[in-house]
Amino acid sequence: MSRSGEPARTVRAVRAGRHTVEVHRPDKVLFPAGDGDGDGGGAGAREYTKGDLVDYHRAVAPFMLPHLRGRPLMLERHPDGVDGPRFMQKNTPDHYPEWISRVEVGKEGGTVCHTVCDDSATLVYLADQAALTLHRWLSRTGRVDRPDRMVFDLDPAGDDFEAVRTAARLLGELLDELKLPSALMTTGSRGLHVVVPLNGHQGFDDVREFARAVADALAAAHPERLTTAARKKDRGDRLYLDIQRNAYAQTAVAPFTVRARPGAPVATPISWDQLDDPALHARRWTVADAVEQARTRPWAGILNHPRALGPARRRLNALRG
């Protein structure tokens, strides 16, 4: 105890790459113990501390950093844990260490200086800042107006993962017909993301227009299951094919990032074969076991073959008659 009667504040020095990062109050509980989400797996009753988050970031860094390097980030911070207030941080505070990368990008009426996570030390520092969830841009700092990822967010009306599983299969089959490689990721929330690697030659408007055309074609073929209606009141029980992340300055949760939900679930890349696993759901992996899944390298080779959208657009037009 300190002289004031308050618990002494502890600091843990963590070596990460070329830097030593001070982690303040590593025993602070960010994810309290509880009943979890009651889905039979993934989120459970265990509590997780800031120190646990730091250890997870260190372990997952070799697998997570390739999806973060060179990308502006929006940080979802929970200084008092998941039960406390949250805020979304775009601008990099002045007190961040100078060795943390930054990029200044344009916005309407000015600029924003985003944090960029290029190394494991930055991952550890962001954990110390209680940045639980890292939301990344779909473009890189060298060409922020040219995305090299296209993302479809499969958002169910409720917590029905079977609807998500079905939608993923239908979308995967359509993308195969368009000869576009695609990768799956649990969101750590309710649905899945389907990620398509692009060659970065098209602007955001073109990519979003193409994603909308794909979603519209799929919803038209399965109107009882799928919808592209942006308003919830217009969706009913149908799964929403959300393509809104494919716009300038929009973000998507990064692979292997932690979500601010009970049990510390993780947005986790999976293989298409794993879609058939009856135990799969959106919160299947947590900080306790996501690194084991990462070591299987479920996206091996997929993102190494980016595509242009021109040929795919012509194939889509042909399919639509």
NUDRENNU-154065 format. One record per residue (C-alpha): x, y, z; residue in one letter; residue number from 1. Coordinates in steps of 0.001 Angstrom, whole numbers, m for minus. Example, Ala and Ser with C-alpha at 12.3 -4.5 7.8 and 13.67 -1.06 7.14 Angstrom:
BEGIN
{x:12300 y:m4500 z:7800 aa:A i:1}
{x:13670 y:m1060 z:7140 aa:S i:2}
***
This chain:
BEGIN
{x:0 y:0 z:0 aa:M i:1}
{x:1158 y:3554 z:m669 aa:S i:2}
{x:1285 y:6221 z:2057 aa:R i:3}
{x:m2074 y:7534 z:844 aa:S i:4}
{x:m3671 y:4165 z:1587 aa:G i:5}
{x:m4225 y:3362 z:m2100 aa:E i:6}
{x:m2776 y:215 z:m3716 aa:P i:7}
{x:724 y:776 z:m5018 aa:A i:8}
{x:920 y:1201 z:m8785 aa:R i:9}
{x:3122 y:m1502 z:m10284 aa:T i:10}
{x:5129 y:m1259 z:m13473 aa:V i:11}
{x:6366 y:m4203 z:m15530 aa:R i:12}
{x:9223 y:m3737 z:m17991 aa:A i:13}
{x:8642 y:m5733 z:m21169 aa:V i:14}
{x:11324 y:m6184 z:m23820 aa:R i:15}
{x:9852 y:m6283 z:m27320 aa:A i:16}
{x:12218 y:m6166 z:m30258 aa:G i:17}
{x:14509 y:m3148 z:m30001 aa:R i:18}
{x:12540 y:m1427 z:m27239 aa:H i:19}
{x:11636 y:m1906 z:m23605 aa:T i:20}
{x:8046 y:m911 z:m22849 aa:V i:21}
{x:6755 y:m32 z:m19405 aa:E i:22}
{x:3434 y:m1721 z:m18702 aa:V i:23}
{x:1568 y:95 z:m15951 aa:H i:24}
{x:m708 y:m1821 z:m13568 aa:R i:25}
{x:m358 y:m5174 z:m15376 aa:P i:26}
{x:m2724 y:m6789 z:m12845 aa:D i:27}
{x:m5568 y:m4427 z:m13759 aa:K i:28}
{x:m8566 y:m6503 z:m14832 aa:V i:29}
{x:m9752 y:m5586 z:m18331 aa:L i:30}
{x:m12095 y:m8555 z:m18831 aa:F i:31}
{x:m13860 y:m9479 z:m15559 aa:P i:32}
{x:m14815 y:m13065 z:m14837 aa:A i:33}
{x:m18438 y:m13862 z:m15622 aa:G i:34}
{x:m20825 y:m16149 z:m17416 aa:D i:35}
{x:m19591 y:m15237 z:m20883 aa:G i:36}
{x:m22036 y:m15237 z:m23768 aa:D i:37}
{x:m23578 y:m18597 z:m23026 aa:G i:38}
{x:m22759 y:m20012 z:m26459 aa:D i:39}
{x:m21003 y:m23120 z:m25257 aa:G i:40}
{x:m17477 y:m22113 z:m26275 aa:G i:41}
{x:m15087 y:m19271 z:m26886 aa:G i:42}
{x:m16095 y:m16625 z:m24366 aa:A i:43}
{x:m15994 y:m18169 z:m20899 aa:G i:44}
{x:m15826 y:m17251 z:m17243 aa:A i:45}
{x:m12102 y:m16511 z:m16948 aa:R i:46}
{x:m10900 y:m12983 z:m16257 aa:E i:47}
{x:m8072 y:m11377 z:m18214 aa:Y i:48}
{x:m5749 y:m8620 z:m17044 aa:T i:49}
{x:m3711 y:m6012 z:m18872 aa:K i:50}
{x:m711 y:m8285 z:m18373 aa:G i:51}
{x:m2583 y:m11089 z:m20128 aa:D i:52}
{x:m3305 y:m8755 z:m23054 aa:L i:53}
{x:373 y:m7793 z:m23231 aa:V i:54}
{x:1434 y:m11449 z:m23210 aa:D i:55}
{x:m1080 y:m12223 z:m25961 aa:Y i:56}
{x:168 y:m9343 z:m28116 aa:H i:57}
{x:3766 y:m10519 z:m27725 aa:R i:58}
{x:2862 y:m14096 z:m28673 aa:A i:59}
{x:625 y:m13225 z:m31624 aa:V i:60}
{x:2900 y:m10490 z:m33020 aa:A i:61}
{x:4585 y:m12641 z:m35725 aa:P i:62}
{x:1163 y:m13511 z:m37131 aa:F i:63}
{x:m629 y:m10201 z:m36540 aa:M i:64}
{x:1972 y:m7665 z:m37633 aa:L i:65}
{x:1874 y:m8575 z:m41355 aa:P i:66}
{x:m1773 y:m7437 z:m41317 aa:H i:67}
{x:m955 y:m4165 z:m39534 aa:L i:68}
{x:2321 y:m2862 z:m40946 aa:R i:69}
{x:1969 y:314 z:m42939 aa:G i:70}
{x:m1741 y:729 z:m42219 aa:R i:71}
{x:m3367 y:3642 z:m40399 aa:P i:72}
{x:m5188 y:2470 z:m37279 aa:L i:73}
{x:m8192 y:3536 z:m35282 aa:M i:74}
{x:m7809 y:2399 z:m31670 aa:L i:75}
{x:m10717 y:1247 z:m29534 aa:E i:76}
{x:m9614 y:1996 z:m25986 aa:R i:77}
{x:m11170 y:813 z:m22712 aa:H i:78}
{x:m9053 y:2333 z:m19895 aa:P i:79}
{x:m11273 y:803 z:m17190 aa:D i:80}
{x:m11883 y:m2511 z:m18954 aa:G i:81}
{x:m14822 y:m3746 z:m20980 aa:V i:82}
{x:m17328 y:m2719 z:m18299 aa:D i:83}
{x:m16173 y:889 z:m18365 aa:G i:84}
{x:m16443 y:3666 z:m20950 aa:P i:85}
{x:m14764 y:3307 z:m24313 aa:R i:86}
{x:m13501 y:5830 z:m26809 aa:F i:87}
{x:m12286 y:5619 z:m30380 aa:M i:88}
{x:m8874 y:7188 z:m30950 aa:Q i:89}
{x:m7785 y:8331 z:m34395 aa:K i:90}
{x:m5203 y:11015 z:m33635 aa:N i:91}
{x:m1938 y:9863 z:m32085 aa:T i:92}
{x:m1399 y:11613 z:m28722 aa:P i:93}
{x:1756 y:13669 z:m28293 aa:D i:94}
{x:2931 y:11521 z:m25380 aa:H i:95}
{x:3296 y:8382 z:m27514 aa:Y i:96}
{x:6978 y:7375 z:m27897 aa:P i:97}
{x:8732 y:8811 z:m30928 aa:E i:98}
{x:9641 y:5307 z:m32139 aa:W i:99}
{x:5957 y:4551 z:m32823 aa:I i:100}
{x:5159 y:5110 z:m36498 aa:S i:101}
{x:2574 y:7682 z:m37533 aa:R i:102}
{x:966 y:8815 z:m40751 aa:V i:103}
{x:m895 y:12018 z:m41480 aa:E i:104}
{x:m3837 y:11522 z:m43824 aa:V i:105}
{x:m6352 y:13921 z:m45230 aa:G i:106}
{x:m9913 y:14320 z:m44057 aa:K i:107}
{x:m12602 y:16859 z:m44800 aa:E i:108}
{x:m11372 y:20150 z:m43436 aa:G i:109}
{x:m7968 y:18971 z:m42278 aa:G i:110}
{x:m5793 y:15979 z:m41478 aa:T i:111}
{x:m5556 y:13155 z:m38930 aa:V i:112}
{x:m2289 y:11723 z:m37570 aa:C i:113}
{x:m2987 y:7995 z:m37246 aa:H i:114}
{x:m918 y:5505 z:m35294 aa:T i:115}
{x:729 y:2778 z:m37395 aa:V i:116}
{x:1768 y:m511 z:m35784 aa:C i:117}
{x:4951 y:m1706 z:m37455 aa:D i:118}
{x:6557 y:m3748 z:m34667 aa:D i:119}
{x:5938 y:m5830 z:m31561 aa:S i:120}
{x:6921 y:m2997 z:m29211 aa:A i:121}
{x:4069 y:m891 z:m30570 aa:T i:122}
{x:1691 y:m3807 z:m30022 aa:L i:123}
{x:2809 y:m4023 z:m26395 aa:V i:124}
{x:2536 y:m255 z:m25924 aa:Y i:125}
{x:m1017 y:m247 z:m27306 aa:L i:126}
{x:m1923 y:m3024 z:m24879 aa:A i:127}
{x:m578 y:m873 z:m22044 aa:D i:128}
{x:m2861 y:1901 z:m23311 aa:Q i:129}
{x:m5818 y:m518 z:m23039 aa:A i:130}
{x:m6325 y:m356 z:m26804 aa:A i:131}
{x:m8267 y:m3593 z:m26859 aa:L i:132}
{x:m9377 y:m3603 z:m30494 aa:T i:133}
{x:m7287 y:m2404 z:m33434 aa:L i:134}
{x:m9295 y:m1246 z:m36448 aa:H i:135}
{x:m7156 y:m1025 z:m39588 aa:R i:136}
{x:m7485 y:787 z:m42879 aa:W i:137}
{x:m7795 y:m1324 z:m46023 aa:L i:138}
{x:m5010 y:676 z:m47662 aa:S i:139}
{x:m1393 y:1400 z:m46761 aa:R i:140}
{x:456 y:4588 z:m45925 aa:T i:141}
{x:2194 y:4862 z:m49293 aa:G i:142}
{x:m1125 y:4887 z:m51180 aa:R i:143}
{x:m3907 y:5574 z:m48715 aa:V i:144}
{x:m6396 y:6144 z:m51534 aa:D i:145}
{x:m5773 y:2706 z:m53119 aa:R i:146}
{x:m7063 y:m223 z:m51007 aa:P i:147}
{x:m5369 y:m3597 z:m51272 aa:D i:148}
{x:m8144 y:m5383 z:m49395 aa:R i:149}
{x:m11873 y:m5677 z:m50003 aa:M i:150}
{x:m14029 y:m6779 z:m47071 aa:V i:151}
{x:m17528 y:m8221 z:m46884 aa:F i:152}
{x:m18970 y:m8184 z:m43354 aa:D i:153}
{x:m21574 y:m10918 z:m42839 aa:L i:154}
{x:m23809 y:m9457 z:m40142 aa:D i:155}
{x:m26682 y:m11664 z:m38907 aa:P i:156}
{x:m29948 y:m10192 z:m37613 aa:A i:157}
{x:m29446 y:m11987 z:m34295 aa:G i:158}
{x:m26824 y:m14392 z:m33022 aa:D i:159}
{x:m27646 y:m17121 z:m35559 aa:D i:160}
{x:m24291 y:m18393 z:m36754 aa:F i:161}
{x:m25839 y:m20941 z:m39107 aa:E i:162}
{x:m27120 y:m18019 z:m41185 aa:A i:163}
{x:m23569 y:m16640 z:m41257 aa:V i:164}
{x:m22154 y:m20011 z:m42268 aa:R i:165}
{x:m24634 y:m20292 z:m45148 aa:T i:166}
{x:m23976 y:m16748 z:m46353 aa:A i:167}
{x:m20222 y:m17342 z:m46307 aa:A i:168}
{x:m20571 y:m20432 z:m48482 aa:R i:169}
{x:m22764 y:m18572 z:m50982 aa:L i:170}
{x:m20409 y:m15606 z:m51142 aa:L i:171}
{x:m17358 y:m17848 z:m51420 aa:G i:172}
{x:m18911 y:m19710 z:m54335 aa:E i:173}
{x:m19678 y:m16443 z:m56141 aa:L i:174}
{x:m16171 y:m15107 z:m55588 aa:L i:175}
{x:m14784 y:m18383 z:m56937 aa:D i:176}
{x:m16873 y:m17893 z:m60089 aa:E i:177}
{x:m15385 y:m14415 z:m60389 aa:L i:178}
{x:m11914 y:m15951 z:m59933 aa:K i:179}
{x:m11228 y:m13829 z:m56859 aa:L i:180}
{x:m9297 y:m15460 z:m53987 aa:P i:181}
{x:m10915 y:m14981 z:m50597 aa:S i:182}
{x:m10136 y:m15582 z:m46937 aa:A i:183}
{x:m12413 y:m16058 z:m43925 aa:L i:184}
{x:m12146 y:m14517 z:m40464 aa:M i:185}
{x:m14326 y:m14755 z:m37391 aa:T i:186}
{x:m15088 y:m11268 z:m36111 aa:T i:187}
{x:m15026 y:m12143 z:m32413 aa:G i:188}
{x:m18521 y:m10648 z:m32280 aa:S i:189}
{x:m21388 y:m12244 z:m34247 aa:R i:190}
{x:m20360 y:m12800 z:m37833 aa:G i:191}
{x:m17572 y:m13414 z:m40313 aa:L i:192}
{x:m15482 y:m11246 z:m42595 aa:H i:193}
{x:m14663 y:m12384 z:m46117 aa:V i:194}
{x:m11436 y:m10698 z:m47253 aa:V i:195}
{x:m10329 y:m10384 z:m50894 aa:V i:196}
{x:m6731 y:m9310 z:m51724 aa:P i:197}
{x:m6502 y:m6584 z:m54374 aa:L i:198}
{x:m3586 y:m5277 z:m56406 aa:N i:199}
{x:m4187 y:m1718 z:m55221 aa:G i:200}
{x:m4809 y:m219 z:m58662 aa:H i:201}
{x:m8414 y:824 z:m58002 aa:Q i:202}
{x:m9607 y:3639 z:m55763 aa:G i:203}
{x:m12011 y:3219 z:m52870 aa:F i:204}
{x:m15040 y:4340 z:m54872 aa:D i:205}
{x:m14429 y:1682 z:m57521 aa:D i:206}
{x:m13830 y:m1041 z:m54934 aa:V i:207}
{x:m16956 y:m164 z:m52962 aa:R i:208}
{x:m19030 y:m14 z:m56154 aa:E i:209}
{x:m17819 y:m3492 z:m57123 aa:F i:210}
{x:m18426 y:m4886 z:m53624 aa:A i:211}
{x:m21941 y:m3460 z:m53723 aa:R i:212}
{x:m22569 y:m5097 z:m57106 aa:A i:213}
{x:m21429 y:m8471 z:m55730 aa:V i:214}
{x:m23604 y:m8101 z:m52629 aa:A i:215}
{x:m26599 y:m6986 z:m54686 aa:D i:216}
{x:m26242 y:m9963 z:m57032 aa:A i:217}
{x:m26045 y:m12389 z:m54118 aa:L i:218}
{x:m28989 y:m10824 z:m52291 aa:A i:219}
{x:m31073 y:m10883 z:m55477 aa:A i:220}
{x:m30348 y:m14599 z:m55865 aa:A i:221}
{x:m31273 y:m15340 z:m52215 aa:H i:222}
{x:m33774 y:m12647 z:m51187 aa:P i:223}
{x:m35222 y:m14753 z:m48378 aa:E i:224}
{x:m31811 y:m15104 z:m46669 aa:R i:225}
{x:m29745 y:m12050 z:m47566 aa:L i:226}
{x:m30161 y:m8295 z:m47810 aa:T i:227}
{x:m28148 y:m5179 z:m48582 aa:T i:228}
{x:m30604 y:m2880 z:m46783 aa:A i:229}
{x:m28637 y:m439 z:m44653 aa:A i:230}
{x:m31545 y:244 z:m42285 aa:R i:231}
{x:m32166 y:m2443 z:m39687 aa:K i:232}
{x:m35921 y:m2016 z:m39915 aa:K i:233}
{x:m35749 y:m3058 z:m43582 aa:D i:234}
{x:m33757 y:m6256 z:m42997 aa:R i:235}
{x:m36173 y:m8387 z:m41024 aa:G i:236}
{x:m34520 y:m11690 z:m40113 aa:D i:237}
{x:m32196 y:m11641 z:m43105 aa:R i:238}
{x:m28417 y:m11474 z:m42888 aa:L i:239}
{x:m26947 y:m8111 z:m43864 aa:Y i:240}
{x:m24193 y:m8116 z:m46488 aa:L i:241}
{x:m22284 y:m5070 z:m45271 aa:D i:242}
{x:m19839 y:m3541 z:m47755 aa:I i:243}
{x:m19556 y:m117 z:m46101 aa:Q i:244}
{x:m16016 y:m709 z:m44845 aa:R i:245}
{x:m14765 y:m403 z:m48416 aa:N i:246}
{x:m14611 y:3392 z:m48315 aa:A i:247}
{x:m11882 y:5938 z:m47697 aa:Y i:248}
{x:m11081 y:6362 z:m43979 aa:A i:249}
{x:m13316 y:3439 z:m42998 aa:Q i:250}
{x:m11784 y:584 z:m41037 aa:T i:251}
{x:m12215 y:m3125 z:m40346 aa:A i:252}
{x:m11143 y:m5075 z:m37273 aa:V i:253}
{x:m7628 y:m6393 z:m37754 aa:A i:254}
{x:m6883 y:m10119 z:m37873 aa:P i:255}
{x:m6013 y:m11439 z:m34401 aa:F i:256}
{x:m7247 y:m8333 z:m32592 aa:T i:257}
{x:m9187 y:m8748 z:m29336 aa:V i:258}
{x:m12827 y:m7705 z:m29095 aa:R i:259}
{x:m14295 y:m5897 z:m26104 aa:A i:260}
{x:m16660 y:m8673 z:m25106 aa:R i:261}
{x:m16805 y:m11100 z:m22156 aa:P i:262}
{x:m14065 y:m13698 z:m22313 aa:G i:263}
{x:m11771 y:m11655 z:m24602 aa:A i:264}
{x:m12740 y:m13221 z:m27962 aa:P i:265}
{x:m10402 y:m12680 z:m30898 aa:V i:266}
{x:m11058 y:m11890 z:m34569 aa:A i:267}
{x:m9411 y:m14996 z:m35976 aa:T i:268}
{x:m8483 y:m16055 z:m39525 aa:P i:269}
{x:m9787 y:m19507 z:m40456 aa:I i:270}
{x:m9560 y:m21798 z:m43463 aa:S i:271}
{x:m12555 y:m22450 z:m45690 aa:W i:272}
{x:m12511 y:m26064 z:m44502 aa:D i:273}
{x:m13073 y:m24890 z:m40929 aa:Q i:274}
{x:m16381 y:m23379 z:m41978 aa:L i:275}
{x:m17792 y:m26931 z:m41807 aa:D i:276}
{x:m16745 y:m27408 z:m38180 aa:D i:277}
{x:m19964 y:m27603 z:m36111 aa:P i:278}
{x:m18095 y:m26075 z:m33154 aa:A i:279}
{x:m17272 y:m22922 z:m35113 aa:L i:280}
{x:m18868 y:m19628 z:m34120 aa:H i:281}
{x:m17882 y:m15971 z:m34226 aa:A i:282}
{x:m16332 y:m16030 z:m30734 aa:R i:283}
{x:m14686 y:m19446 z:m31039 aa:R i:284}
{x:m11151 y:m18239 z:m30144 aa:W i:285}
{x:m9984 y:m16054 z:m27276 aa:T i:286}
{x:m6645 y:m14677 z:m26115 aa:V i:287}
{x:m6145 y:m18087 z:m24465 aa:A i:288}
{x:m6021 y:m20110 z:m27705 aa:D i:289}
{x:m5996 y:m17803 z:m30768 aa:A i:290}
{x:m2216 y:m18144 z:m31115 aa:V i:291}
{x:m2639 y:m21919 z:m31562 aa:E i:292}
{x:m4995 y:m21231 z:m34458 aa:Q i:293}
{x:m2556 y:m18657 z:m35864 aa:A i:294}
{x:193 y:m21264 z:m35978 aa:R i:295}
{x:m1883 y:m23336 z:m38426 aa:T i:296}
{x:m1522 y:m20416 z:m40910 aa:R i:297}
{x:m5072 y:m20725 z:m42281 aa:P i:298}
{x:m4535 y:m17950 z:m44847 aa:W i:299}
{x:m1269 y:m19356 z:m46212 aa:A i:300}
{x:m806 y:m18270 z:m49822 aa:G i:301}
{x:m4231 y:m16654 z:m50227 aa:I i:302}
{x:m3202 y:m13037 z:m49724 aa:L i:303}
{x:m101 y:m13473 z:m51893 aa:N i:304}
{x:m2171 y:m13468 z:m55084 aa:H i:305}
{x:m3922 y:m10081 z:m55285 aa:P i:306}
{x:m6265 y:m9422 z:m58170 aa:R i:307}
{x:m7426 y:m6563 z:m60330 aa:A i:308}
{x:m11177 y:m6010 z:m60383 aa:L i:309}
{x:m11546 y:m5420 z:m64125 aa:G i:310}
{x:m11750 y:m9100 z:m65171 aa:P i:311}
{x:m13941 y:m9929 z:m62155 aa:A i:312}
{x:m16317 y:m7097 z:m63048 aa:R i:313}
{x:m16686 y:m8446 z:m66581 aa:R i:314}
{x:m17404 y:m11927 z:m65220 aa:R i:315}
{x:m19990 y:m10514 z:m62826 aa:L i:316}
{x:m21689 y:m8612 z:m65623 aa:N i:317}
{x:m21823 y:m11808 z:m67674 aa:A i:318}
{x:m23348 y:m13725 z:m64771 aa:L i:319}
{x:m25988 y:m11047 z:m64326 aa:R i:320}
{x:m26919 y:m11354 z:m67977 aa:G i:321}
***
